[in-house]
Each structure stands twice: as structure tokens, then as C-alpha cells.
Amino acid sequence: GQQVMQIPQYQHVQEGEDFTTYCNSSTTLSNIQWYKQRPGGHPVFLIQLVKSGEVKKQKRLTFQFGEAKKNSSLHITATQTTDVGTYFCAGGNAGNNRKLIWGLGTSLAVNP
Amino acid sequence: NAGVTQTPKFQVLKTGQSMTLQCAQDMNHNSMYWYRQDPGMGLRLIYYSASEGTTDKGEVPNGYNVSRLNKREFSLRLESAAPSQTSVYFCASSAARASGSYNSPLHFGNGTRLTVT
């Protein structure tokens, strides 16, 4: 079946260091969404990428969608303690969200 | 604007007991979802409703039933709780149409932390 692999599972960084998480799909996606979940919280939508090769930025966060629409990355520049949490990618098929395929998430810890 | 509201926030059940998790959204969204989240397993879809009056099974529907009472409300029922149903349950909604050609973002509730002993 369709799978989205997300790596790494955990990442521990010093405040100020950069962080990247990667998602790789076994099939071509129509779009990919990224969510952040703070400890004890609920997933919160960050962004959606739709176009092949798309790059979007949100302040220190940079999101990329691969040319083949099978992989994506989230890069955080100069991490802060507020970045702590688990980052999930979810790959979409054309159609409805029932077909969203979730990665298992990357948990980010930041040492002050 | 409350978004997606789930009740209760916490619940402890004994094996065999039943309960209903309530979810309501005030964003006029078409689609609603129930997910469970377990350590190391990520988010798994239990049931889905594309519109009022329709429901469909997700990845892990066994042991659960759902009702889409109206456009706003989508409830999840455990008829006979089992320890394997200990989890965090999230309700979510999206504007996605039942037969749309795009995915739209999910808006999650705060979750229900359920323990079955």
C-alpha cells in the first residue's frame, strides 16, 4: 500500500542549530501538507504544497516539494525553543482527505 | 470562533463499558474525521464523513461506530471498550468536498485522552 516514510524519527539540537525533516512517498502525491504538534497538544496545519518543485517559506521555516512529487522536506533555520514538537507530513491523493497518508512524525527537542 | 470542540478531554473506562466522544465544528466544513494517535503509530484514521448523512470506514474502524448527526456534529462511540482502545482521539474537520480534486487542511480538536483499564 501507499506509504509515507518520515525521517529522522527524533532530532535533538542545540538552540540556534538548523533542523531538517524529510518525507518520502512510495507513490506520486497530488499535494503534501505539514503539521506541527506541540507536546500534549493537537496537530496544527502549517502549509500545503501542490506544485512540482514548489518552495514556500514561513519566517525560519522552508518547505520543499520534490520535482517528482514523491518527497518533501521541512527545514528550520536557527531553531528556537518554541520550535519544540513533532512535525508531521501528510501526503494527499487527488480527491478527499480520507486519502491523506500520514508520516509517523519527527520529534524535535531543542536545548536552550 | 471555537473551531473544533471535543468532549470530554479525559476519560477512564473499565473494560466492557461504553461511551461516546462528542465533536462539533463551527466552520461550516463538509468533512469530518476521527483519528487515534498512539506512540510510534502516528495518526490513524478511524472513520470519516464527507457530508451530512454519510460515513465511511478508515484504517482502523473495528470496535467503533460513528454518527454524523448534522453538518456540525460527528460523534464516535465505543460500544464495549477494550484496553487496546487506550489512546488519544482527535476529531478533525476540513472544507474538502466529497468529490473534490484537492485536499484541504485539517483542523483538529484538542483531543480526548482515553484510558481503558
Interface residues (C-beta under 8 A of the other chain):
Chain A: S30 N31 Q33 Y35 G41 H42 P43 V44 F45 Q48 V50 F88 A90 G92 N93 A94 G95 N96 N97 R98 K99 L100 W102 G103 L104 G105
Chain B: S31 Y33 G40 M41 G42 L43 R44 L45 Y48 A50 D56 G58 F90 S94 A96 R97 A98 S99 G100 S101 Y102 N103 S104 P105 L106 H107 F108 G109 N110 G111
